[in-house]
Amino acid sequence: MADKQQELSSRHLLGIKDINLNDIQLIFETADTFKEVINRPIKKVPSLRDITIANIFFENSTRTKLSFELAQKRLSADVVNFAASSSSVSKGETLIDTVNNILAMKVDMVVMRHPYAGAGVFLSKHIQVPIVNAGDGAHEHPTQALLDAYSMREKLGEIAGKKVVIVGDILHSRVALSNILCLQKLGAEVMVCGPTTLIPKFIHALGVKVETNLVKALNWCDVANMLRIQLERQDIKYFPSIREYVMMYGLNKTIIDSLKKEIIVMHPGPINRGVEITSDVADSQQSIILNQVENGVAIRMAVLYLLAGKK
Ligand code: CP
């Protein structure tokens, strides 16, 4: 029998595209251990005691930033935080200069969120330390996909063979692409659902099903992952009005109750209550939205630990 994989195949986590099924399974097994740790009275281990990590956020974040910071602190790493809005980026400093200045202060790892797709890949060609992509434009959000899949696995036991529909603004969503790639590696069937204007033309090349009718999509799936409309990335109007979007693609209790089966409801956050999902669904027994947030810390602990330990 082949030796069990003990370390990640990649020295960065830039996208789900760059990791394999064994990497995902290793991250999940490591996260299982850390989930047990963060539920203890003393939620801390010394695993990254000599490591300093910089969280470099060029875009707003609540969950991802706090989740990475908590993960780092639970692993006893030293943490420095950088927000572009309050930095010298506004004085014209380039990304590489900014990061090299941070690294000159003996930082061992970088977690970066950036509005431009490919920013992490670009940076990885210029700096020597491991980089974790915390979301790059409309491209990838790998730790979100990992925590989403981990949360599904926790709820369903197994992901292979399960049916997952991702609903909403697929065109502008880094969560959608990373989820599609991650779920397919784990053997799930994936469908996307939304207005045709918010579904990218290349989507068929990813091997996903496409459905524009929300009720049909929900009757097909075991899990529905509801996405926010990314108005901040939209330069033109993709649908007539929010009111019409809600009528066609908003998930509410009446729809849930009309389905032929019970499905799991997910959302990466931030939620726009009353738009893509109503409060009674978001806060229902079928929703695992807060489990996703809890699992995010364990998944990020696993990713940071495995990247720091890579030879
Ligand atoms: N899910 C997610 O990325 O949320 P934040 O933008 O708050 O980090």
Boltz pocket constraint, residues with backbone or C-beta under 6 A from the ligand:
constraints:
  - pocket:
      binder: B
      contacts: [[A, 60], [A, 61], [A, 62], [A, 63], [A, 64], [A, 65], [A, 134], [A, 135], [A, 144], [A, 268], [A, 269], [A, 270]]
      max_distance: 6.0
